Amino acid sequence: MRLRDLTLANRVWLSPMCQYSADEHGAPTDWHLAHYGARAAGGVGMVMVECTAVAPDMRTTVGDLGLWSERQVEAHRRLADVIRSVGSVPAVQLGIAGRKSSHGVPWDNTGTRHPVSPADGGWQPIAPSPLPFSGLAKPRTMTAEDIDRVLGDVERSARNAHRAGYEILGLQGANGYLFHQFFSPLANERTDAWGGDLEGRLRFPLAVVAAMRAGWPENKPLVIRTPVTDLLDAGATVDDAEELVAGMAERGVDLVDINSGALVPEAPRPSQPLENTRFAARLRRLGVLTATSGSVTDARQLHEAIPDSVDALFIGRAMLRDPYWALRARGGRPTDTWPKQYHRAF
Ligand SMILES: Cc1cc2nc3c(=O)[nH]c(=O)nc-3n(C[C@H](O)[C@H](O)[C@H](O)COP(=O)(O)O)c2cc1C
């Protein structure tokens, strides 16, 4: 598959999945080298490294990776090199958590629905409007200066991702992160230019895309995980998403990674395999490539969806369970497809 100047060996990709295992400087550790290295050797066409924050207050937890410092760039360079050297394409997903920031990691006794206060090493979340996510802290309303600052953080992180050697730049634009918070009328109650009607709600997401493009070389692709509907009355709709995606395409987005729901815990959770592919046809008409993720566990589902419904699939939990999921899904003779170091196993 081609994306701008890049050729990918296949259309089965590692979905970005937070490991909450950054060091105290927000940099990748040996865990990330081992985890992503195994999956890169496991036959995926692209490894999308987990949500990586554009600024300290845009992390979800203290274990999140970041791309705001030189130290982080150096550690990411090692990670991108490992992914490339064992045969995959290194990509990184930028993260801007907004009101979903400053919570516990999943395995500690606080968990992701519990806020971590500034007194306990957390920070004050900021968001379009002072509406908290579930049990997390009430966010401070972003000022025009905050918005400018975050857009600058996005551009710097894009530049840093390029300097670290990543080939594809992603963004967590869905799952109720800041891009989604501005886009959805359920999280954006602003009455200034950054909210109100659809044009106002699109202003920040489209400015984020422009900032990513400004810091990222023209010949390298952009992939945005996009909230195509909130799946709730009064939430963002597929019609809204068509406007969003048309604007994203104009600003140089190559591929839309279709997501739905997840702005608030009450939203229905798509749980059927390939459920989000039903939105792809409308988006493809706007001149973007499409991918999605969700409950794919079987190689037959890949053939069902690619290329008729979507151009590629991100595989998440199945690849946490098995780093060689993609090689098994490919089938054929293992000695034609598996790393030569493993041929004696067959
Ligand atoms: C442990 C874990 C961490 C995740 N972290 C991220 C993330 O950093 N960014 C993101 O966009 N999605 C994240 N997700 C969602 C996955 O990328 C994927 O979209 C979702 O799990 C559905 O696909 P699956 O059924 O193949 O796992 C995470 C999921 C899991 C299980």
The ligand as an ORCA input file, in Angstrom:
! r2SCAN-3c Opt
* xyz 0 1
  C      -4.435     -1.355     26.657
  C      -5.047     -0.468     25.590
  C      -4.523      0.790     25.367
  C      -5.050      1.614     24.350
  N      -4.453      2.817     24.082
  C      -4.843      3.517     22.994
  C      -4.089      4.640     22.547
  O      -3.031      4.980     23.081
  N      -4.568      5.320     21.473
  C      -5.711      4.936     20.797
  O      -6.093      5.595     19.834
  N      -6.408      3.853     21.185
  C      -5.982      3.123     22.230
  N      -6.634      1.960     22.534
  C      -7.681      1.462     21.626
  C      -7.073      0.467     20.590
  O      -6.120      1.109     19.755
  C      -8.156     -0.139     19.696
  O      -8.719      0.850     18.882
  C      -9.270     -0.810     20.508
  O      -8.738     -1.644     21.521
  C     -10.202     -1.635     19.612
  O      -9.484     -2.537     18.814
  P      -9.275     -4.103     19.269
  O     -10.643     -4.669     19.509
  O      -8.566     -4.738     18.082
  O      -8.456     -4.094     20.518
  C      -6.147      1.148     23.581
  C      -6.696     -0.109     23.846
  C      -6.150     -0.925     24.824
  C      -6.730     -2.311     25.032
*
